[in-house]
């Protein structure tokens, strides 16, 4: 079993739609959790950290369920510029473990 | 501007040759990391260094070597022993034990070996 698993997609959705990504992790001792965004042929960039209480940043909402070892990302009112690969990332003692990424394409 | 630089952006080598990828940071971060990314895959950790003159193997260290003689620099050598060296190589840095913990990535080097 992979340490961090994501639905690889791809997801193709129309502009304005709501899209949800899911991720599971296997190490119950993992300390912190993130979503990174990676544009085509570019480096990953931190989108947001994920907290148990849930956190929101504009159109983006991230949620963590430690009991189920499950992380989610919700994008509302999607824009063309949201097209990218979204990487679920888990911090295990300052070593980041990356999911394979979910590719998202927003269509006009 | 503070950041991480990797050079070159694209690198082409013949099979059997060693090649060294550069990574420099001016963020004053103690920790530095090397990852490899293959198409459609997440990043996999090759080597990391938490402090100058010290480094540890990551998950896929075979066929690679590193040095950390200066805080700012963490070069990666891809040796001829690496069986599938063609990949996208990313360098990152961080402040150990920072809260929230974050790694900052360089722009990457795309290595093609033929």
Contacts between the chains, C-beta under 8 A, distances in Angstrom:
chain1	res1	chain2	res2	distance
A	4	B	42	7.3
A	8	B	40	7.1
A	31	B	101	7.7
A	32	B	100	6.6
A	32	B	101	5.6
A	34	B	102	7.8
A	41	B	88	7.8
A	41	B	110	7.6
A	42	B	107	7.1
A	42	B	108	7.5
A	43	B	90	5.8
A	43	B	105	3.9
A	43	B	106	6.3
A	43	B	107	5.5
A	43	B	108	5.2
A	44	B	43	7.1
A	44	B	90	7.5
A	44	B	105	5.6
A	45	B	105	7.1
A	46	B	102	5.7
A	49	B	100	5.1
A	49	B	102	8.0
A	87	B	42	6.1
A	87	B	43	7.7
A	91	B	101	5.4
A	94	B	31	7.1
A	94	B	50	7.8
A	94	B	94	7.3
A	94	B	96	5.9
A	94	B	97	6.9
A	94	B	101	6.4
A	95	B	45	6.4
A	95	B	48	7.0
A	95	B	58	7.6
A	96	B	33	7.9
A	96	B	43	7.7
A	96	B	45	7.6
A	96	B	103	5.9
A	98	B	35	7.9
A	98	B	42	3.5
A	98	B	43	4.4
A	98	B	44	7.7
A	99	B	42	5.3
A	100	B	40	6.8
A	100	B	41	5.3
A	100	B	42	4.5
A	101	B	40	7.8
A	101	B	41	7.7
A	101	B	42	5.7
